[in-house]
Amino acid sequence: MLGLVDLGNKTPEVKSLVLESEGVRVEDVTIALEEDFQARALLFVPQGKAAGAVIALPDSEESREAFAGIAEGETPATWLTSLLEQQLVVCVPVTVERESDFPFGKLHHIDRRRLLYRLGFVVGRTPVGLEVQQTLALRTYLVSRFLLRKQQVAVLGEGQGGMTALFTAAIDGSLGAVAVVDYFQQRERSWEEPVDRMPVRPAAKNGPVLCRAHLAGSPVVE
């Protein structure tokens, strides 16, 4: 349904560009999972020993910089500073934005996520599936780098990121906690949502039941 990629057991190559080193350390991390598949995220590291980590997934309507409040002229988001004050490492991955700011999109009035969904459908891949895989890869990286247990890593998602968080918890029940904001709700009007948000359409009747069953291993905050 999600079209996850079999990455095997090889150790991925990690590159990190330090953007800020005073106070809270800010890095732009890239993890090469396959030749044409990379996980990218902003990493905020507080001073001292990390008590845990949170992977915060932005909505598709905003960039990771805007979500964290570090875009030019903005103040860091309250949620980000609150987590850092608790000695939690915060990881903000890239979410494919729902924008039509490219030539083909402008010409055919199609956004980037919808186009990638159509292209990926042919080869059995979905945007949300790749974002779930990116989240799991980042969790593995955080556990290894900061010597954490899997249960010390939580996932927070808003909007489209909330869908990714929910599906990540369904795939892997060892997350410490999962928070879904502005995504999971009554599904009577789900047909109005963008097509790439409905990779489980054939199982829509049993979708909520399946989600509850899969998520039994992880506490979910809605």
C-alpha positions in Angstrom: 0.0 0.0 0.0 2.8 2.5 0.9 5.4 1.1 -1.5 8.3 1.0 1.0 11.7 0.4 -0.4 13.9 -2.6 0.6 17.1 -0.9 1.7 18.9 -4.1 2.8 21.3 -4.0 5.7 24.0 -1.7 4.3 25.2 1.3 6.4 24.0 4.5 4.8 26.3 7.4 4.1 25.7 10.4 6.3 26.6 14.0 5.5 26.1 16.9 7.9 26.5 20.6 7.2 26.8 22.7 10.4 24.6 25.9 10.0 25.0 27.2 13.6 27.4 26.1 16.3 26.9 28.6 19.1 24.2 27.7 21.7 21.9 25.3 20.0 23.7 23.4 17.3 21.9 23.4 13.9 22.8 21.0 11.2 21.5 20.1 7.7 21.7 16.3 7.7 21.6 14.1 4.5 21.4 10.3 4.7 21.9 8.5 1.4 19.6 5.5 1.6 19.8 4.5 -2.1 21.5 6.0 -5.1 18.4 8.2 -5.9 16.8 8.3 -2.4 18.1 10.5 0.4 16.6 11.5 3.8 17.1 15.2 4.6 16.4 17.0 7.8 17.3 20.0 9.9 18.8 18.8 13.3 18.6 21.0 16.4 21.0 19.8 19.1 20.9 21.3 22.6 24.0 21.6 24.7 24.7 18.7 27.1 23.5 15.1 27.0 20.4 14.4 25.0 17.5 13.1 27.0 15.7 11.9 23.9 14.7 13.0 20.4 11.6 14.2 18.6 11.1 13.9 14.8 8.8 16.8 13.9 7.1 16.4 10.5 5.8 19.6 8.9 2.6 20.0 6.8 3.0 20.0 3.0 1.9 23.7 3.0 5.1 24.9 4.5 8.9 24.4 4.4 10.8 22.8 7.2 12.4 26.2 7.9 9.0 27.9 8.2 7.6 25.1 10.4 10.5 25.5 12.8 10.3 29.3 12.7 13.8 29.8 11.5 13.0 31.3 8.1 14.4 34.8 7.5 12.7 37.3 9.7 10.9 34.8 11.8 11.3 33.8 15.5 11.9 30.1 16.4 8.6 28.3 17.0 7.5 27.9 20.6 7.1 24.1 20.3 10.8 23.9 19.1 12.3 26.0 22.0 10.1 24.1 24.5 11.5 20.8 23.4 15.1 22.0 23.3 14.7 23.3 26.9 13.9 19.7 27.9 17.2 18.5 26.4 15.5 16.9 23.5 17.2 16.7 20.1 14.7 17.9 17.4 14.8 16.6 13.8 12.7 18.3 11.1 12.7 16.4 7.9 11.8 17.6 4.4 8.1 17.1 3.4 7.4 17.3 -0.3 5.5 20.6 -0.5 2.1 20.9 -2.2 3.3 23.7 -4.6 3.0 24.3 -8.3 6.1 26.5 -8.6 7.7 24.6 -11.4 7.2 24.9 -15.2 5.2 21.6 -15.7 3.0 22.4 -12.6 2.3 25.9 -13.7 1.4 24.8 -17.2 -0.9 21.9 -16.1 -2.1 23.3 -12.8 -0.8 20.3 -10.8 1.1 20.5 -7.5 4.4 18.6 -6.8 2.8 16.0 -4.5 0.1 15.1 -6.9 2.5 14.7 -9.8 4.9 12.5 -7.8 1.9 10.4 -6.7 1.0 9.8 -10.3 4.5 9.0 -11.4 5.2 6.8 -8.3 2.0 4.8 -8.8 3.4 3.2 -12.0 6.4 1.8 -10.1 4.6 1.0 -6.8 5.8 4.0 -4.8 3.9 6.7 -2.9 5.2 10.1 -1.6 3.9 9.3 1.9 5.6 5.8 1.8 9.0 7.4 1.1 8.4 10.0 3.8 7.6 7.2 6.3 10.8 5.5 5.2 12.7 8.7 5.7 11.3 9.0 9.2 12.3 5.5 10.1 15.8 6.1 8.7 16.2 9.3 10.8 15.0 7.5 13.9 17.8 4.9 13.3 20.3 7.7 12.8 19.3 9.5 16.0 19.4 6.3 18.1 22.9 5.6 16.8 24.4 9.1 17.0 23.0 10.1 20.5 23.1 6.6 22.0 19.4 6.5 22.7 16.9 3.6 23.0 14.3 3.4 20.3 11.6 4.2 22.9 13.4 7.6 23.5 12.5 8.8 20.1 9.0 10.3 19.5 7.3 11.5 16.3 5.2 14.6 15.9 3.3 15.5 12.7 1.1 18.3 11.6 -1.3 18.1 8.6 0.4 16.0 5.9 3.1 15.3 8.4 0.4 14.0 10.8 -0.4 11.4 8.1 3.2 10.4 7.9 3.5 10.2 11.7 0.4 8.0 11.9 1.5 5.6 9.2 5.1 5.4 10.7 3.6 4.3 14.0 1.5 1.7 12.1 4.7 0.3 10.5 6.9 0.4 13.7 5.4 0.0 17.1 8.6 0.7 19.0 8.3 4.6 18.9 8.2 6.2 22.3 5.2 8.3 21.4 3.3 9.7 18.4 1.4 13.0 18.2 -0.9 13.6 15.2 -2.1 17.2 14.8 -4.8 18.4 12.3 -4.9 15.2 10.3 -6.8 12.3 11.9 -10.5 13.1 12.2 -14.0 12.0 10.9 -13.5 10.4 7.5 -16.9 11.0 5.9 -15.5 13.7 3.6 -12.2 12.1 2.9 -13.0 12.0 -0.8 -12.4 15.7 -0.9 -8.8 15.3 0.2 -5.9 15.3 -2.3 -5.5 12.0 -4.1 -2.0 11.4 -2.6 -3.6 11.3 0.9 -5.6 8.2 0.1 -3.1 5.3 -0.6 -5.4 3.0 1.4 -8.6 3.6 -0.5 -9.2 -0.1 -1.2 -9.3 -0.7 2.6 -11.1 2.4 3.5 -14.0 0.5 5.2 -11.6 -1.1 7.6 -9.0 1.6 7.7 -9.7 3.0 11.3 -9.8 -0.5 12.7 -6.5 -1.5 11.1 -4.9 1.7 12.3 -6.0 1.1 15.9 -4.7 -2.5 15.7 -1.3 -1.5 14.3 -0.9 1.4 16.7 -1.6 -0.6 19.8 2.1 -0.7 20.6 2.6 3.1 20.6 0.8 5.8 22.5 -0.9 8.2 20.1 -1.9 11.7 21.0 -4.5 13.2 18.7 
